[in-house]
Amino acid sequence: MNDWEQELQEAEDELNSHVKELGKLKTEYDHNLNKLIESYYPKMRPLKVQVYHSLQVRKMLEKKIDWLEKVLQRSGEVGAAFDEAAHMQADRVSLIEETEAPFDEAIASLQRLTKSDLAIMRKYEHPPQLVLETIEAVMTLRGEEFTSWEDAKFLLCDTYFFGFFVAKAKSYDKDGIPDATLDRLDKFMVSPDFEPTVVAEASVPCAAICQWIRSLYHYATLARITAPIERSAADLEEELHKDRMCLQTKQTETAGAEAKLEGLQKEFEQRRHDLKDRYDQTMNPLQERFLEAHQLYGETFCSPRRHRLAGTAEQTATA
């Protein structure tokens, strides 16, 4: 081994040494970060579920309260001739129109799915929990019981899914969803996991299905809230009072959970920031030494002496 080859070997050894050190530190950092996440997840998860559940319930209560206030106000303005079906029709249409854009987006998501997307789902022997929950939600909407993954796979065959499910999704009878079915769908709608962005991590087709079911639920719930009912002003005021009390109770119940969750999130973010800073103090100088070693290796490999030695070797071989 000549001098140049010796220098190159030393430069390569130093470069590999830094690569190993960086890899070891990265593995150690990832391990400690996972431990930190695992220590906070059991404490934060129940609070997230509680807060999300409360938020969804409160949103619908606020919609209902706002609607009842409008009905009561209009009733007072019109007087004895007030007819909720006739006098509130324009407001009802305006409120329900807000569900059109999310529904159209959900239909577009379904129509973008491909056969290969569906084939991936069919290959699951033990599908992720979010996939099972999405299929269960579909079965619930159909008025059927979810029994097993194998029995539910008929939904995912190309002929049925694209030829019937997607083709009929846009014209689905949104006004014909029974109240009992909406009540059974409640458990999915108040789950923080049953959101398209979350479900997409498990399955793209299920994310599109989740988006569609949510848009249907939103429409049907608003239609139920705004459905005209024969009732007196006294009945309206009593119902409005009950809903306001229910909303206040929900806000009180979750105020503590929200504060605790916010505190845990701040604490977690601070500890993650501290962990990253601690490793950066070691990794940043090491990365600089790695770049220096990489540069030295490149300079040694491309040095003029290497070309001279290579030329000498060629001449010797020719002679």
Secondary structure, DSSP 8 states (H G I E B T S, - for coil): --HHHHHHHHHHHHHHHHHHHHHHHHHHHHHHHHHHHHHHHHHHHHHHHHHHHHHHHHHHHHHHHHHHHHHHHHHHHHGGG--HHHHTHHHHHHHHGGGHHHHHHHHHHHHT--HHHHHHHHT-SS--HHHHHHHHHHHHHTT-----HHHHGGGGSHHHIIIIIIHHHTT--GGG--HHHHHHHHHHHT-TT-SHHHHTTT-HHHHHHHHHHHHHHHHHHHHHHH------HHHHHHHHHHHHHHHHHHHHHHHHHHHHHHHHHHHHHHHHHHHHHHHHHHHHHHHHHHHHHHHHHHHHHT-HHHHHHHHHHHHHHH-
